[in-house]
Amino acid sequence: MEIFINKRFNGPPNSGNGGYVAGLIAKEIGKCCEVKLVAPPPLEKKLLLKKSNENYELYDGKTLVCIANTTTVDNDPCEFVSFSDALLGSKNGLSKFEPIHAMPDCFVCGPNRKEGDGLRLFTGPQDLDSNPSEDDLVSTTWVPDKGLSSDGKHINSEYLWSAMDCPSGWSAHFGRHRNELEGQLVVLGKLAVEIIRVPRVEEKCIITAKYSDKSGRKVLTNISMYSAEQELLANGNATWILIS
């Protein structure tokens, strides 16, 4: 089957946002899965998704772009915060990272994107002056609009996956190894998401994320999505790769 990544859905300037691409693949698989990015997903090209034994593989010609497999998400959900607290997290994230954002045009977290075009998910802690030896919970709000829905009622699942991408990465900059990661760029290596329910159009959602650990160039994070009424909508985890 073919997958096409419109240029609107970039992460880095010339490749697809990892969460969005993973969401397109997961949509075809139809189950809880984990998607590993092997190469930058190209924009505006027809890519081929093939089933290979227990895996699904996405190709650009002969180049392997992604590998996906069904999985279970075993990490506990990140804790819930209120919508107003998540708004504060979003404001803190924007104030800290807007001046130094490495990918300001990213579909998910780019501050240069306009409302209705990008998701504009800015993620931060409640206190920017918190203890640097601790792992801070970070949060942001998301109120998905009808442009992200095919049926006019529920958000397409690939956009939920998108929203579970960047906020998990920003959490690493508020974890106990934040000083080691200061000024370093990370890109998504792997994302696993279990969807309990996709949000409704204009539903108030809260995304929370937390740093987990670091091993070599791998940075591990956890992420969850809730309704404003504290209903768990999705849970997941990500592996980010440090780029030297």
PyRosetta script that sets phi, psi and omega in degrees:
from pyrosetta import init, pose_from_sequence

init()
pose = pose_from_sequence("MEIFINKRFNGPPNSGNGGYVAGLIAKEIGKCCEVKLVAPPPLEKKLLLKKSNENYELYDGKTLVCIANTTTVDNDPCEFVSFSDALLGSKNGLSKFEPIHAMPDCFVCGPNRKEGDGLRLFTGPQDLDSNPSEDDLVSTTWVPDKGLSSDGKHINSEYLWSAMDCPSGWSAHFGRHRNELEGQLVVLGKLAVEIIRVPRVEEKCIITAKYSDKSGRKVLTNISMYSAEQELLANGNATWILIS")
pose.set_psi(1, 151.8)
pose.set_omega(1, -176.2)
pose.set_phi(2, -95.9)
pose.set_psi(2, 144.3)
pose.set_omega(2, 173.8)
pose.set_phi(3, -127.5)
pose.set_psi(3, 133.9)
pose.set_omega(3, -178.2)
pose.set_phi(4, -125.7)
pose.set_psi(4, 129.4)
pose.set_omega(4, -178.3)
pose.set_phi(5, -107.4)
pose.set_psi(5, 105.5)
pose.set_omega(5, 177.8)
pose.set_phi(6, -63.5)
pose.set_psi(6, 145.7)
pose.set_omega(6, -176.8)
pose.set_phi(7, -60.1)
pose.set_psi(7, -19.7)
pose.set_omega(7, 176.8)
pose.set_phi(8, -60.2)
pose.set_psi(8, -29.8)
pose.set_omega(8, -168.9)
pose.set_phi(9, -99.2)
pose.set_psi(9, 42.6)
pose.set_omega(9, 178.4)
pose.set_phi(10, -78.8)
pose.set_psi(10, 156.4)
pose.set_omega(10, 166.6)
pose.set_phi(11, -107.7)
pose.set_psi(11, -86.1)
pose.set_omega(11, 163.7)
pose.set_phi(12, -61.7)
pose.set_psi(12, 163.8)
pose.set_omega(12, -173.2)
pose.set_phi(13, -55.8)
pose.set_psi(13, -34.3)
pose.set_omega(13, -172.0)
pose.set_phi(14, -117.8)
pose.set_psi(14, 18.4)
pose.set_omega(14, 178.2)
pose.set_phi(15, -147.0)
pose.set_psi(15, 162.9)
pose.set_omega(15, -174.8)
pose.set_phi(16, -70.9)
pose.set_psi(16, 149.0)
pose.set_omega(16, 171.6)
pose.set_phi(17, -62.2)
pose.set_psi(17, 129.6)
pose.set_omega(17, -173.6)
pose.set_phi(18, -59.8)
pose.set_psi(18, -41.7)
pose.set_omega(18, 179.9)
pose.set_phi(19, -65.6)
pose.set_psi(19, -40.3)
pose.set_omega(19, 178.9)
pose.set_phi(20, -63.9)
pose.set_psi(20, -46.3)
pose.set_omega(20, -179.9)
pose.set_phi(21, -63.6)
pose.set_psi(21, -43.9)
pose.set_omega(21, 177.3)
pose.set_phi(22, -59.9)
pose.set_psi(22, -37.9)
pose.set_omega(22, 178.9)
pose.set_phi(23, -65.8)
pose.set_psi(23, -36.9)
pose.set_omega(23, 176.2)
pose.set_phi(24, -63.4)
pose.set_psi(24, -41.5)
pose.set_omega(24, 179.1)
pose.set_phi(25, -67.3)
pose.set_psi(25, -46.0)
pose.set_omega(25, -179.9)
pose.set_phi(26, -59.9)
pose.set_psi(26, -35.1)
pose.set_omega(26, 179.2)
pose.set_phi(27, -61.9)
pose.set_psi(27, -38.4)
pose.set_omega(27, 178.7)
pose.set_phi(28, -72.2)
pose.set_psi(28, -36.0)
pose.set_omega(28, 179.8)
pose.set_phi(29, -71.2)
pose.set_psi(29, -40.4)
pose.set_omega(29, 174.7)
pose.set_phi(30, 79.6)
pose.set_psi(30, 13.1)
pose.set_omega(30, 179.6)
pose.set_phi(31, -139.7)
pose.set_psi(31, 169.2)
pose.set_omega(31, 173.4)
pose.set_phi(32, -58.9)
pose.set_psi(32, 128.0)
pose.set_omega(32, -175.5)
pose.set_phi(33, -148.3)
pose.set_psi(33, 169.6)
pose.set_omega(33, 175.9)
pose.set_phi(34, -121.4)
pose.set_psi(34, 134.9)
pose.set_omega(34, -178.9)
pose.set_phi(35, -120.3)
pose.set_psi(35, 127.3)
pose.set_omega(35, 177.6)
pose.set_phi(36, -106.6)
pose.set_psi(36, 129.1)
pose.set_omega(36, 176.9)
pose.set_phi(37, -90.3)
pose.set_psi(37, 122.2)
pose.set_omega(37, -177.3)
pose.set_phi(38, -99.2)
pose.set_psi(38, -35.2)
pose.set_omega(38, 179.8)
pose.set_phi(39, -142.9)
pose.set_psi(39, 157.7)
pose.set_omega(39, 178.6)
pose.set_phi(40, -59.0)
pose.set_psi(40, 125.6)
pose.set_omega(40, -179.7)
pose.set_phi(41, -71.1)
pose.set_psi(41, 119.0)
pose.set_omega(41, -176.7)
pose.set_phi(42, -72.4)
pose.set_psi(42, 150.4)
pose.set_omega(42, 178.7)
pose.set_phi(43, -91.2)
pose.set_psi(43, 152.6)
pose.set_omega(43, 171.7)
pose.set_phi(44, 57.6)
pose.set_psi(44, 37.3)
pose.set_omega(44, 176.6)
pose.set_phi(45, -136.6)
pose.set_psi(45, 149.0)
pose.set_omega(45, 174.6)
pose.set_phi(46, -81.2)
pose.set_psi(46, 121.1)
pose.set_omega(46, 178.5)
pose.set_phi(47, -109.2)
pose.set_psi(47, 152.2)
pose.set_omega(47, -175.6)
pose.set_phi(48, -110.8)
pose.set_psi(48, 124.7)
pose.set_omega(48, 176.1)
pose.set_phi(49, -99.3)
pose.set_psi(49, 121.3)
pose.set_omega(49, -177.7)
pose.set_phi(50, -121.1)
pose.set_psi(50, 147.8)
pose.set_omega(50, 172.0)
pose.set_phi(51, -91.3)
pose.set_psi(51, 130.6)
pose.set_omega(51, -179.0)
pose.set_phi(52, -133.6)
pose.set_psi(52, 103.5)
pose.set_omega(52, -175.0)
pose.set_phi(53, 55.1)
pose.set_psi(53, -118.2)
pose.set_omega(53, -178.4)
pose.set_phi(54, -90.5)
pose.set_psi(54, -5.0)
pose.set_omega(54, -175.7)
pose.set_phi(55, -107.2)
pose.set_psi(55, 165.8)
pose.set_omega(55, 168.8)
pose.set_phi(56, -118.4)
pose.set_psi(56, 136.1)
pose.set_omega(56, -176.1)
pose.set_phi(57, -126.1)
pose.set_psi(57, 134.0)
pose.set_omega(57, 179.0)
pose.set_phi(58, -105.3)
pose.set_psi(58, 127.7)
pose.set_omega(58, -175.9)
pose.set_phi(59, -120.8)
pose.set_psi(59, 142.9)
pose.set_omega(59, 165.4)
pose.set_phi(60, -108.3)
pose.set_psi(60, 95.3)
pose.set_omega(60, -170.5)
pose.set_phi(61, 64.5)
pose.set_psi(61, -119.1)
pose.set_omega(61, 178.3)
pose.set_phi(62, -97.1)
pose.set_psi(62, -1.1)
pose.set_omega(62, -177.7)
pose.set_phi(63, -87.6)
pose.set_psi(63, 122.7)
pose.set_omega(63, 176.7)
pose.set_phi(64, -74.2)
pose.set_psi(64, 125.3)
pose.set_omega(64, -177.1)
pose.set_phi(65, -104.1)
pose.set_psi(65, -45.5)
pose.set_omega(65, -177.6)
pose.set_phi(66, -142.6)
pose.set_psi(66, 151.3)
pose.set_omega(66, 170.7)
pose.set_phi(67, -124.9)
pose.set_psi(67, 133.2)
pose.set_omega(67, -179.3)
pose.set_phi(68, -131.0)
pose.set_psi(68, 148.8)
pose.set_omega(68, 175.6)
pose.set_phi(69, -148.9)
pose.set_psi(69, 152.6)
pose.set_omega(69, 176.2)
pose.set_phi(70, -68.4)
pose.set_psi(70, 150.3)
pose.set_omega(70, -175.5)
pose.set_phi(71, -157.5)
pose.set_psi(71, -179.2)
pose.set_omega(71, 168.5)
pose.set_phi(72, -121.7)
pose.set_psi(72, 147.8)
pose.set_omega(72, 176.8)
pose.set_phi(73, -100.5)
pose.set_psi(73, 112.1)
pose.set_omega(73, -171.6)
pose.set_phi(74, -100.4)
pose.set_psi(74, -15.3)
pose.set_omega(74, -178.3)
pose.set_phi(75, -69.9)
pose.set_psi(75, 145.2)
pose.set_omega(75, 176.6)
pose.set_phi(76, -63.0)
pose.set_psi(76, 146.9)
pose.set_omega(76, 176.8)
pose.set_phi(77, -61.4)
pose.set_psi(77, 146.0)
pose.set_omega(77, 171.3)
pose.set_phi(78, -64.7)
pose.set_psi(78, 152.7)
pose.set_omega(78, -174.5)
pose.set_phi(79, -68.7)
pose.set_psi(79, 155.4)
pose.set_omega(79, 180.0)
pose.set_phi(80, -82.1)
pose.set_psi(80, 145.3)
pose.set_omega(80, 166.9)
pose.set_phi(81, -129.3)
pose.set_psi(81, 159.7)
pose.set_omega(81, 179.9)
pose.set_phi(82, -69.1)
pose.set_psi(82, 163.8)
pose.set_omega(82, 179.3)
pose.set_phi(83, -61.7)
pose.set_psi(83, -39.9)
pose.set_omega(83, -179.8)
pose.set_phi(84, -67.2)
pose.set_psi(84, -38.1)
pose.set_omega(84, 176.5)
pose.set_phi(85, -67.3)
pose.set_psi(85, -38.2)
pose.set_omega(85, 178.3)
pose.set_phi(86, -66.1)
pose.set_psi(86, -33.4)
pose.set_omega(86, 174.8)
pose.set_phi(87, -62.0)
pose.set_psi(87, -40.4)
pose.set_omega(87, 177.4)
pose.set_phi(88, -64.1)
pose.set_psi(88, -42.2)
pose.set_omega(88, 176.7)
pose.set_phi(89, -58.4)
pose.set_psi(89, -41.9)
pose.set_omega(89, 179.1)
pose.set_phi(90, -63.0)
pose.set_psi(90, -45.0)
pose.set_omega(90, 179.8)
pose.set_phi(91, -63.4)
pose.set_psi(91, -40.5)
pose.set_omega(91, 178.9)
pose.set_phi(92, -65.6)
pose.set_psi(92, -40.8)
pose.set_omega(92, 178.7)
pose.set_phi(93, -63.1)
pose.set_psi(93, -42.6)
pose.set_omega(93, -179.6)
pose.set_phi(94, -65.2)
pose.set_psi(94, -43.6)
pose.set_omega(94, -177.2)
pose.set_phi(95, -65.7)
pose.set_psi(95, -33.6)
pose.set_omega(95, -178.6)
pose.set_phi(96, -77.8)
pose.set_psi(96, -40.7)
pose.set_omega(96, -168.0)
pose.set_phi(97, -104.9)
pose.set_psi(97, -16.6)
pose.set_omega(97, -178.4)
pose.set_phi(98, -56.4)
pose.set_psi(98, -42.2)
pose.set_omega(98, -178.1)
pose.set_phi(99, -69.3)
pose.set_psi(99, -20.9)
pose.set_omega(99, -173.8)
pose.set_phi(100, -122.9)
pose.set_psi(100, 14.5)
pose.set_omega(100, -175.3)
pose.set_phi(101, -61.9)
pose.set_psi(101, 125.7)
pose.set_omega(101, -177.6)
pose.set_phi(102, -76.9)
pose.set_psi(102, -22.5)
pose.set_omega(102, -178.4)
pose.set_phi(103, -133.7)
pose.set_psi(103, 69.5)
pose.set_omega(103, -172.2)
pose.set_phi(104, -67.8)
pose.set_psi(104, -9.6)
pose.set_omega(104, 179.0)
pose.set_phi(105, -106.4)
pose.set_psi(105, 12.7)
pose.set_omega(105, 179.1)
pose.set_phi(106, -59.3)
pose.set_psi(106, 137.4)
pose.set_omega(106, -179.8)
pose.set_phi(107, -56.8)
pose.set_psi(107, -35.9)
pose.set_omega(107, -174.1)
pose.set_phi(108, -90.3)
pose.set_psi(108, -49.6)
pose.set_omega(108, -170.6)
pose.set_phi(109, -119.7)
pose.set_psi(109, 8.3)
pose.set_omega(109, -177.0)
pose.set_phi(110, -73.9)
pose.set_psi(110, 124.2)
pose.set_omega(110, 179.0)
pose.set_phi(111, -71.5)
pose.set_psi(111, -15.1)
pose.set_omega(111, 178.4)
pose.set_phi(112, -79.8)
pose.set_psi(112, -14.9)
pose.set_omega(112, -178.2)
pose.set_phi(113, -77.5)
pose.set_psi(113, 142.2)
pose.set_omega(113, -179.5)
pose.set_phi(114, -85.2)
pose.set_psi(114, 156.6)
pose.set_omega(114, 174.9)
pose.set_phi(115, -60.8)
pose.set_psi(115, 136.8)
pose.set_omega(115, -176.8)
pose.set_phi(116, 89.5)
pose.set_psi(116, -11.3)
pose.set_omega(116, 176.3)
pose.set_phi(117, -109.6)
pose.set_psi(117, -63.4)
pose.set_omega(117, 173.3)
pose.set_phi(118, -97.1)
pose.set_psi(118, 167.8)
pose.set_omega(118, 179.1)
pose.set_phi(119, -79.5)
pose.set_psi(119, -24.4)
pose.set_omega(119, 177.2)
pose.set_phi(120, 53.3)
pose.set_psi(120, 52.8)
pose.set_omega(120, 179.0)
pose.set_phi(121, -96.6)
pose.set_psi(121, 103.9)
pose.set_omega(121, 179.6)
pose.set_phi(122, -104.6)
pose.set_psi(122, 128.5)
pose.set_omega(122, -166.3)
pose.set_phi(123, -124.6)
pose.set_psi(123, 131.3)
pose.set_omega(123, 179.3)
pose.set_phi(124, -158.9)
pose.set_psi(124, 177.2)
pose.set_omega(124, -180.0)
pose.set_phi(125, -86.0)
pose.set_psi(125, 176.1)
pose.set_omega(125, 175.2)
pose.set_phi(126, -72.6)
pose.set_psi(126, -29.7)
pose.set_omega(126, -175.9)
pose.set_phi(127, -132.6)
pose.set_psi(127, 115.5)
pose.set_omega(127, 180.0)
pose.set_phi(128, -71.5)
pose.set_psi(128, -13.5)
pose.set_omega(128, -179.6)
pose.set_phi(129, -107.4)
pose.set_psi(129, 31.3)
pose.set_omega(129, -176.7)
pose.set_phi(130, -74.1)
pose.set_psi(130, 171.9)
pose.set_omega(130, -178.8)
pose.set_phi(131, -64.1)
pose.set_psi(131, 117.9)
pose.set_omega(131, -176.2)
pose.set_phi(132, -70.5)
pose.set_psi(132, -8.1)
pose.set_omega(132, 178.9)
pose.set_phi(133, -90.7)
pose.set_psi(133, 0.2)
pose.set_omega(133, -178.5)
pose.set_phi(134, -112.3)
pose.set_psi(134, 162.6)
pose.set_omega(134, 177.0)
pose.set_phi(135, -95.4)
pose.set_psi(135, 106.8)
pose.set_omega(135, -179.0)
pose.set_phi(136, -81.7)
pose.set_psi(136, 139.9)
pose.set_omega(136, 168.8)
pose.set_phi(137, -72.5)
pose.set_psi(137, 132.4)
pose.set_omega(137, 175.2)
pose.set_phi(138, -113.4)
pose.set_psi(138, 158.1)
pose.set_omega(138, -175.4)
pose.set_phi(139, -152.4)
pose.set_psi(139, 161.4)
pose.set_omega(139, 172.8)
pose.set_phi(140, -155.4)
pose.set_psi(140, 165.6)
pose.set_omega(140, 177.2)
pose.set_phi(141, -106.3)
pose.set_psi(141, 156.3)
pose.set_omega(141, 176.3)
pose.set_phi(142, -146.0)
pose.set_psi(142, 123.6)
pose.set_omega(142, 174.4)
pose.set_phi(143, -122.5)
pose.set_psi(143, 87.0)
pose.set_omega(143, -172.4)
pose.set_phi(144, -66.4)
pose.set_psi(144, 135.5)
pose.set_omega(144, -176.7)
pose.set_phi(145, -92.5)
pose.set_psi(145, 172.1)
pose.set_omega(145, -174.5)
pose.set_phi(146, -66.3)
pose.set_psi(146, -18.0)
pose.set_omega(146, 176.8)
pose.set_phi(147, -67.4)
pose.set_psi(147, -12.3)
pose.set_omega(147, 179.1)
pose.set_phi(148, -101.0)
pose.set_psi(148, 14.5)
pose.set_omega(148, -176.1)
pose.set_phi(149, -127.1)
pose.set_psi(149, 135.9)
pose.set_omega(149, 175.8)
pose.set_phi(150, -86.9)
pose.set_psi(150, -31.3)
pose.set_omega(150, -177.3)
pose.set_phi(151, -99.3)
pose.set_psi(151, -1.5)
pose.set_omega(151, 179.8)
pose.set_phi(152, 79.1)
pose.set_psi(152, 0.1)
pose.set_omega(152, -177.5)
pose.set_phi(153, -122.0)
pose.set_psi(153, -43.0)
pose.set_omega(153, -174.8)
pose.set_phi(154, -122.6)
pose.set_psi(154, 146.8)
pose.set_omega(154, -178.8)
pose.set_phi(155, -74.5)
pose.set_psi(155, 137.8)
pose.set_omega(155, 175.5)
pose.set_phi(156, -61.9)
pose.set_psi(156, 141.2)
pose.set_omega(156, -172.7)
pose.set_phi(157, -64.0)
pose.set_psi(157, -27.6)
pose.set_omega(157, -179.8)
pose.set_phi(158, -64.7)
pose.set_psi(158, -25.4)
pose.set_omega(158, 178.2)
pose.set_phi(159, -79.4)
pose.set_psi(159, -30.5)
pose.set_omega(159, 171.9)
pose.set_phi(160, -62.8)
pose.set_psi(160, -45.9)
pose.set_omega(160, 177.0)
pose.set_phi(161, -58.6)
pose.set_psi(161, -41.4)
pose.set_omega(161, 178.2)
pose.set_phi(162, -57.3)
pose.set_psi(162, -45.7)
pose.set_omega(162, -177.3)
pose.set_phi(163, -69.1)
pose.set_psi(163, -17.9)
pose.set_omega(163, 178.4)
pose.set_phi(164, -89.9)
pose.set_psi(164, 0.0)
pose.set_omega(164, -176.3)
pose.set_phi(165, -86.2)
pose.set_psi(165, -84.7)
pose.set_omega(165, -170.7)
pose.set_phi(166, -55.1)
pose.set_psi(166, -43.5)
pose.set_omega(166, 179.9)
pose.set_phi(167, -56.1)
pose.set_psi(167, -32.8)
pose.set_omega(167, 178.5)
pose.set_phi(168, -67.9)
pose.set_psi(168, -35.6)
pose.set_omega(168, 178.8)
pose.set_phi(169, -68.2)
pose.set_psi(169, -40.1)
pose.set_omega(169, 179.9)
pose.set_phi(170, -63.8)
pose.set_psi(170, -25.8)
pose.set_omega(170, -178.5)
pose.set_phi(171, -62.2)
pose.set_psi(171, -27.6)
pose.set_omega(171, -179.3)
pose.set_phi(172, -62.8)
pose.set_psi(172, -27.7)
pose.set_omega(172, -178.8)
pose.set_phi(173, -79.7)
pose.set_psi(173, 0.1)
pose.set_omega(173, 176.0)
pose.set_phi(174, -127.5)
pose.set_psi(174, 23.4)
pose.set_omega(174, 176.1)
pose.set_phi(175, -98.5)
pose.set_psi(175, -178.3)
pose.set_omega(175, -174.3)
pose.set_phi(176, -69.7)
pose.set_psi(176, -15.0)
pose.set_omega(176, 176.8)
pose.set_phi(177, -103.7)
pose.set_psi(177, 23.1)
pose.set_omega(177, -174.5)
pose.set_phi(178, -59.4)
pose.set_psi(178, -34.3)
pose.set_omega(178, -178.9)
pose.set_phi(179, -67.6)
pose.set_psi(179, -35.7)
pose.set_omega(179, 176.5)
pose.set_phi(180, -67.7)
pose.set_psi(180, -31.5)
pose.set_omega(180, -175.5)
pose.set_phi(181, -92.0)
pose.set_psi(181, -6.3)
pose.set_omega(181, -177.3)
pose.set_phi(182, -55.1)
pose.set_psi(182, 124.6)
pose.set_omega(182, 176.7)
pose.set_phi(183, 79.1)
pose.set_psi(183, -0.5)
pose.set_omega(183, -179.0)
pose.set_phi(184, -95.3)
pose.set_psi(184, 146.5)
pose.set_omega(184, -179.6)
pose.set_phi(185, -93.7)
pose.set_psi(185, 134.7)
pose.set_omega(185, 173.2)
pose.set_phi(186, -120.4)
pose.set_psi(186, 145.4)
pose.set_omega(186, 175.2)
pose.set_phi(187, -125.7)
pose.set_psi(187, 152.0)
pose.set_omega(187, -176.8)
pose.set_phi(188, -66.0)
pose.set_psi(188, 129.3)
pose.set_omega(188, 175.2)
pose.set_phi(189, -104.2)
pose.set_psi(189, -38.4)
pose.set_omega(189, -175.4)
pose.set_phi(190, -154.1)
pose.set_psi(190, 142.0)
pose.set_omega(190, 178.2)
pose.set_phi(191, -141.2)
pose.set_psi(191, 129.3)
pose.set_omega(191, 175.2)
pose.set_phi(192, -120.5)
pose.set_psi(192, 132.5)
pose.set_omega(192, -177.6)
pose.set_phi(193, -138.5)
pose.set_psi(193, 133.2)
pose.set_omega(193, 168.9)
pose.set_phi(194, -109.2)
pose.set_psi(194, 120.9)
pose.set_omega(194, 179.0)
pose.set_phi(195, -96.5)
pose.set_psi(195, 122.3)
pose.set_omega(195, 173.9)
pose.set_phi(196, -89.2)
pose.set_psi(196, -42.9)
pose.set_omega(196, 176.4)
pose.set_phi(197, -156.5)
pose.set_psi(197, 135.8)
pose.set_omega(197, 175.1)
pose.set_phi(198, -79.0)
pose.set_psi(198, 147.5)
pose.set_omega(198, 179.8)
pose.set_phi(199, -66.4)
pose.set_psi(199, 156.2)
pose.set_omega(199, 171.3)
pose.set_phi(200, -84.4)
pose.set_psi(200, 158.9)
pose.set_omega(200, 176.1)
pose.set_phi(201, -57.7)
pose.set_psi(201, 131.2)
pose.set_omega(201, 179.5)
pose.set_phi(202, 66.6)
pose.set_psi(202, 14.5)
pose.set_omega(202, 175.8)
pose.set_phi(203, -75.8)
pose.set_psi(203, 136.0)
pose.set_omega(203, 177.4)
pose.set_phi(204, -74.4)
pose.set_psi(204, 120.0)
pose.set_omega(204, -179.1)
pose.set_phi(205, -120.5)
pose.set_psi(205, 153.5)
pose.set_omega(205, 179.2)
pose.set_phi(206, -126.1)
pose.set_psi(206, 130.0)
pose.set_omega(206, 177.6)
pose.set_phi(207, -113.5)
pose.set_psi(207, 127.7)
pose.set_omega(207, 176.4)
pose.set_phi(208, -124.6)
pose.set_psi(208, 146.8)
pose.set_omega(208, -177.7)
pose.set_phi(209, -146.4)
pose.set_psi(209, 158.0)
pose.set_omega(209, -178.5)
pose.set_phi(210, -149.9)
pose.set_psi(210, 139.4)
pose.set_omega(210, 174.7)
pose.set_phi(211, -65.1)
pose.set_psi(211, 141.8)
pose.set_omega(211, 179.3)
pose.set_phi(212, -110.6)
pose.set_psi(212, -58.9)
pose.set_omega(212, -176.6)
pose.set_phi(213, -167.8)
pose.set_psi(213, 176.0)
pose.set_omega(213, -179.7)
pose.set_phi(214, -138.4)
pose.set_psi(214, 136.5)
pose.set_omega(214, 177.3)
pose.set_phi(215, -141.8)
pose.set_psi(215, 105.5)
pose.set_omega(215, -175.9)
pose.set_phi(216, 62.5)
pose.set_psi(216, -124.1)
pose.set_omega(216, 179.1)
pose.set_phi(217, -88.2)
pose.set_psi(217, -2.8)
pose.set_omega(217, -177.4)
pose.set_phi(218, -91.3)
pose.set_psi(218, 131.6)
pose.set_omega(218, 177.8)
pose.set_phi(219, -119.2)
pose.set_psi(219, 123.6)
pose.set_omega(219, -173.1)
pose.set_phi(220, -106.7)
pose.set_psi(220, 134.4)
pose.set_omega(220, -178.8)
pose.set_phi(221, -140.3)
pose.set_psi(221, 158.8)
pose.set_omega(221, 175.7)
pose.set_phi(222, -119.7)
pose.set_psi(222, 153.0)
pose.set_omega(222, -176.2)
pose.set_phi(223, -151.5)
pose.set_psi(223, 146.0)
pose.set_omega(223, 178.5)
pose.set_phi(224, -141.1)
pose.set_psi(224, 157.2)
pose.set_omega(224, 175.5)
pose.set_phi(225, -128.1)
pose.set_psi(225, 136.2)
pose.set_omega(225, -179.1)
pose.set_phi(226, -127.7)
pose.set_psi(226, 158.6)
pose.set_omega(226, 163.9)
pose.set_phi(227, -80.8)
pose.set_psi(227, 166.9)
pose.set_omega(227, 178.2)
pose.set_phi(228, -65.0)
pose.set_psi(228, -18.3)
pose.set_omega(228, 179.2)
pose.set_phi(229, -91.1)
pose.set_psi(229, 11.7)
pose.set_omega(229, 175.6)
pose.set_phi(230, 77.2)
pose.set_psi(230, 17.7)
pose.set_omega(230, 174.6)
pose.set_phi(231, -80.5)
pose.set_psi(231, 126.9)
pose.set_omega(231, 177.6)
pose.set_phi(232, -72.0)
pose.set_psi(232, 120.0)
pose.set_omega(232, -179.3)
pose.set_phi(233, -96.8)
pose.set_psi(233, -34.7)
pose.set_omega(233, -178.6)
pose.set_phi(234, -159.2)
pose.set_psi(234, 153.5)
pose.set_omega(234, 177.8)
pose.set_phi(235, -140.4)
pose.set_psi(235, 145.8)
pose.set_omega(235, -177.4)
pose.set_phi(236, -165.4)
pose.set_psi(236, -179.0)
pose.set_omega(236, 175.7)
pose.set_phi(237, -149.1)
pose.set_psi(237, 156.8)
pose.set_omega(237, -175.6)
pose.set_phi(238, -137.8)
pose.set_psi(238, 150.8)
pose.set_omega(238, 169.4)
pose.set_phi(239, -115.5)
pose.set_psi(239, 123.3)
pose.set_omega(239, 179.4)
pose.set_phi(240, -108.6)
pose.set_psi(240, 149.2)
pose.set_omega(240, -177.2)
pose.set_phi(241, -114.0)
pose.set_psi(241, 127.3)
pose.set_omega(241, 176.9)
pose.set_phi(242, -72.4)
pose.set_psi(242, 130.8)
pose.set_omega(242, 177.1)
pose.set_phi(243, -104.1)
pose.set_psi(243, 119.9)
pose.set_omega(243, -178.1)
pose.set_phi(244, -78.3)
pose.dump_pdb("model.pdb")
